[in-house]
Amino acid sequence: MTAQGQVEIVGGVDTHKAVHVAAAVDFAGRSLGTASFLATQTGYTEMLDWLKSHGQIARVGVEGTGSWGAGLARHLTGAGIEVLEVNRPNRQTRRRKGKTDTVDAEVAARAALAGEATTVPKTADGHVEAIRTLSVARRSAVKARTVAANQLNAVAVTAPEQLRNRLRELKTAEIVGECARWRPEVSTDPATRAVKQTLRALACRHQALTAEIDDLDAELLTLCEQANPALLGACGVGAEVAASLLIAAGDNPERMRSEASFAALCGTSPIEASSGTTIRHRLNRGGNRQANNALWRIAMTRLRADERTIAYAERRRADGKTRREIIRCLKRHIAREIYRLLTNPPQVPSGNDLRRQRILCRLTIIATAQALNTHPSRISALERGLCHNRDLAERYQRHLTQIAGHISS
């Protein structure tokens, strides 16, 4: 009971495309009723009023907050209601009680009541949601371009001899450029004419998809810079990797309670598989696989280019670890670093500010690069926003501050 004597209740919702089914239970586990509502803004309001008619709402468990229940989750969160993401009922429950929408809604309410549902859904209302939407278009464009390239090479292999000889020694990019320049011609051989038309169509499609991907990459880079410049400046993190990690965390990364929960979300935390006197752990094959792949790409980049990572790998190799085990350890360490960057990102100097300070200090790019022991092109790329390197930017900032202090003194 609340201070006003009103009963506290917990809601559960089974979501669908057109209709959502809600259930209400009290803290003693008694069912207070079920009802159906349209999956519209008016239906969300009616559902909230219906739940409030049974008592004060403590929390609501919602199925499918990333799909059919996304709009409802945003509406409830905006009304100040705690929303928890609920997985579908397990097979044992369905075997005992059957499968109906009302049963699923009641099971969702009981999962929120018992503490089985603890995941806070993504708010999906900021830069990260824009990144996620654009990433959908980019993935489909990349897949379509791969299909076009495979078809282009397959048709070139079976083309008439005079066409095949022109394309035999060319790589895919060169084949695309060559075939896109072909023009329709009148030929007495219909097979040759059809092959040339097909190759040209596939090549033009490949070029159009490449241009689309480039535009999406530029937009994704801009959004990642706005969402979390510190993450983009980490070693081994590019726009595509940053997008995958930001999408996994969502617009509200504070929903992840610890770095261990983020590691579990990315599938990099070992799972205990002990029994009796046997104590062991197994590989986690769950979690967000795109985020897991992003951590792997960071690890592989650092194994090639980062001195600290190379030294760490050598130490673990001396301990008897295999390359695969070393990569798994690296991914776990990287997940810890990425979690801090997502939840508490440090300030990163912008390229424009660094360039302005360098000009005020009357330094050239070459002199600055020599002082920082790097190539002038990296300094130029950093100032123009083409390269994001947090360590280099911070060293650059400290160097300029030191020079400015000498000038003022």
N, C-alpha and C positions, 0 to 999 in steps of 0.2 A: 504493500500500500504506500502511496505517496503522502506527502505532507497534507495535501488537500483531501485525503481519503479516497483518491481515485485508484482503481486497480491498474497495476502495470501489466502490459501485455507485450507479446512478441509476435511479429507478423512474418509470414512466409509467402512467397509469390512464385508460381510456376508460369514462366513467360512463353508467349507464342507470338506469331506475326500479327494476328488480328485481335486476339483476346488474351488477357492475363487473368489468372485465377489466384485469388488471395485467400489466406487462412489466418486465423488469429487464435493464439493459445495464451493462457495465463501462466504465471510463474509456477503453478502447481502442475502444469502439463495438461490441463483440461482444455479441450477444443471448444472455442467460443463461436465457431461458425466459419463458413466459406462462402465466397461470392465471386462472380465473374465481372470483369470490366473491360471496356474497349481499350486497345493499345493506342490511345490518343491522349493529348494534353487534358482534355475533359475527363477521360477515363482515369488518368492518374490522380486528378483532383478528387474524383468521386471515391477512388480506392482509399486515398488518405483520409477522407472524411469518414468512410466506413470503418477503418481501423481505429480512428479516434473515438468513434461511438462506443467501442468496447472498453476503453480505458486509455491511460497514458502510454504512448508507444515507447518502449525501451530501445528496440532495434528491429530491423526487418532483414530477413534473409531472402535474397533474390537470386534465382537461377539465371544464367546467361547474361551477366552484366556487360559482357563484351559483344553481345549480338542483339537478340530481341529485347533484352532487359536494359539496354544502355540508356534509353530515354527515361524509363522509370527510375533508374538509379540516380540519374542527374536531378530529376524532379524531387525525389525524396531527400537527397543530400542538400538541395537548395532550400528545402523546408526545415532543415536542421535535424533530420532523422538520421541516426546511425545506420548505415547500409553495410551488410556483409555479403560476400559472394558465396553462394552455396553450390556445391557439386551435385550432379544428378544422384538420386537415391541408388544405393548399392543393390546388387542383384539379390542378396538375401532378403532385403526389405521388400522388394518388388515380388519376390516369390511368395512371401507371406501375405502381403496385402493387395497384390495385383498392381495394375498400372492404370491410374486415372489422373486427370489433372488435379482434382481435389486432394487425392492422396499425396501427390507430389508436392502440392502447396503446403499441406500439413507437415510433411516430412521436412521441408525447407524451414518451416517455423520451429520445429523441434530441434533441428540442427543448430539454428541460431540461439535457441534457448539453452541447449546443453553445452555450448561452447565448442562444438565440433566445427562450426563455420567461424573462422577467425580472420579470413582474408578481406582486407578493405579493397574495394574495386577501384579501378582507375577513374579519375574524374573526366578524362577525355574532353577537355575544354580549353586547351592551350596550344603552345607551339608543338608539343610532342604529338598531339592528335593530328596536327597538320602534317608532321613528318610521317606518321603512320599511314595516312591516306595517300600521300605522294609515293611512299615506298611500295604500296600495292600496285600503282601504275608502273613504277620502275621495274618491279619484278616481272610483271607480265610482258613488258616491252623487251626485257632481256631474254626471256624465254622465246618470244616470237622471233627475235633476231637470230637466236641460236637455231631455231627451226629453219628460218630462211637460209642461213649459211649452210646447214646440212643439206637442204634440198638443192641449193646452188651447186655444191660440190658433187652431189649425186647425179644431177643432170649433166654436168660438165664431163663426168666420167663416161657417160653413155652417149655423148654427142657425136655427130658425124666427124670423121677423121680430120677434116680441114679446120673445124672449130676446136676440136680437142687438142690439136697441135698448138693452137694459139694460146691455150690456157694451161697446158700441161705443166710447165715449170713455175707457174705463178702461185703465190700464196693467196689465202682467202681474201684479204683486203685488196690485193692487186686484181683478183678476179672480179670483185665487186666493181672496182673502178673501171676495168676494161669493159665489162658487160653493160654497165650503165651508160656508156658512151655509144653503144650500138644504136642504130636507127632502123626503123622498119624498112624493108626492101622487098621488091617483087622478085620472087625466086620460083624457078620451075619445079623445085623440089619442095613439096609441102612439109616434109619432115624437118628439113633444115630450117625452113622459115619458122616452124612452130618451136623448135629448140631455141633459136635466137630470140624469139619473142618471150619465151619462158625465162631464159637466162636474164634478159633485160628487166623483166618484171620483178624477178626475185632480187636482182641487184638494186633496183630502185627502192624496193621495199626495205632492204637491208640499210640503205643510206637514210631513208626516212626514219627508221627505228633508231638508228644511231644518233641522229639529230634530236629526236625526242628524248633519248636517254641523257644526252648532254644537257639539254634544257632542265630536265628533272634533277640531275646531279647538281647543277648550279643553284637551283632553288633549295634543294636539301642542304647544301653547304651553308646557304644564308640562314636557314631556319636553325640549323645546329649551332651556328655562331650566336644566334639570338637566345637559344634555349640554354646552352651551357658552353661558353667558350673555354672554360678550364678543362672540360672533358676532351674537347677537340684538340687542345694543345698538349695532351699527354702523348708520350712516346708510343708510336705504333697505331695511333687512333686517327683514322681519316673520316671523311663525311659518312661513308657507308657503314663503317664500324660504329661510329658514334650514333648514327640513326638506329641501328639495331639495339644498342644498349639503352638509349633513351626510350625507345618503344617498350622494352621489357620493364623499365621502371615506371613509366607513365608520367603524366603531368604532376602527380603527387608522390614523389619518391619517398616522402616521409612515411608512407604506408608500410614500407619495409622496416621492421623494428630493429634489425641488426645486420651486420655484414654477413653473418651466417645465413640469414634468411635470403639475402641477395644471392649468395653462392648457391643455395638450394634452388632458387628461382632459375639460375643459369645452368643448373645441372653439374656444378663443379664440386659439390660437397659429397664426400664418400658416405655411403649408406651402411649402417651397421647390420651385419648378417651373422651375429653370434648365436651359438646354441650350446647349452651345457658348458663344458669346459673349453670349447673352441671359441676364441675371440678373434673375429676377423671383420673386415669391411669389404664391400663390393663397390664397383663402379656405378655411379649414378647416371642412368641413361634417360632420365626424365628431364623436366624443366623446359625452359624456352630454348629450343635448339638453335635459333638464329642468334641469340645472345651467347650461347655456348660457342658457336662458330666464330663470333666476333672476338671472344677472349682467346680462342685458338690463333686467330690471325694476328692479334697483338703479340702473343707469345712467340710466334714464328718470326715476326718482324724484329722483335727485340733480340732473339737469338742470333740474328744476323748483324744487327746494327748497334745494340746497346751494350756497352762494356760491362756494366754491372750484371746484366742478365747472363752474358757469356761467362763471366767469372763464377756466378752462382751455378750455372750448368756444369762447369768443370769441377766444382766442389762436390756436387751431388753425384757426378759420374765417378769420382774417386771413392765415394761411399758405396759404390756398387749399384747405383740406380741405372735403369735402362733409359734410353731416349724418351720412350713413351711415358715412363713414370716421371721423368723430369718435366715434361710438358704438362702433365697433370698437376704437379706441384706448382709450376709457374702459373697455370690458370687459376689456381686457388689464391695465390698471392696477388695476382692481377685483379681478381674479383674484389679483394679487400680494398685495393687502391681505387678501383672504379666506384665502389660503394661510397667512399669518402668524397669523391669528386661529384657524385650525383646528389648526395644529401647535404654536403657542406662545401660547395665549390669555392676555391680561393679566387681572389681578384687577379686577373691576367691583364698585363699592360696591352693596350691596343696598338696595332701597327702605326696608325696615324699619329698617335701621341708620341710614340718612339721617334718617328721621323721628324716631328716638329721639335722635339727636344734635341735631336742630333743636329739639326740646322742651327738652333740657338747656340749650341756648343761649338759651332763652326767645325764640325767633323765630317769627313768624307766617308762614304760607304767602305772604301778600301781600308782606311785607317781604323774604322770601327771593327771590320772583320778581322784585321790583324790583331787587334787588342783582345778580341773574343776567341781567337784561334779557330776561325771558321772561314768559309768561302764567302766572298762578297755577294754572290747570287743568293745565298741563304738569307743574308741581311735584307737584300732588296725584296725577296719574296715575303719575308716576315712583315716588312713595312707596308707592302701592298695588299696584305691579307691573303696571299696565295699559299702561304705556309703557316701552319699553326704548331708552334713548339713552345710549350710553357717554360721549360728549363732555359732555352735560349732567350726567350723574352724577358725572363726574370734576371738573367745575367746581363742582358743588354740594359735593362732598367738600372741595375746597380752601377754599371759602368758609367752611364750617363749622369747619374746622381753624383758619383765621385768626381767626374770631370767638372760638373757644374759647381761643386763645392770648391774645387781648386781655383776656378775662374773668379768666384765671388770673393775668395780670400786674397 
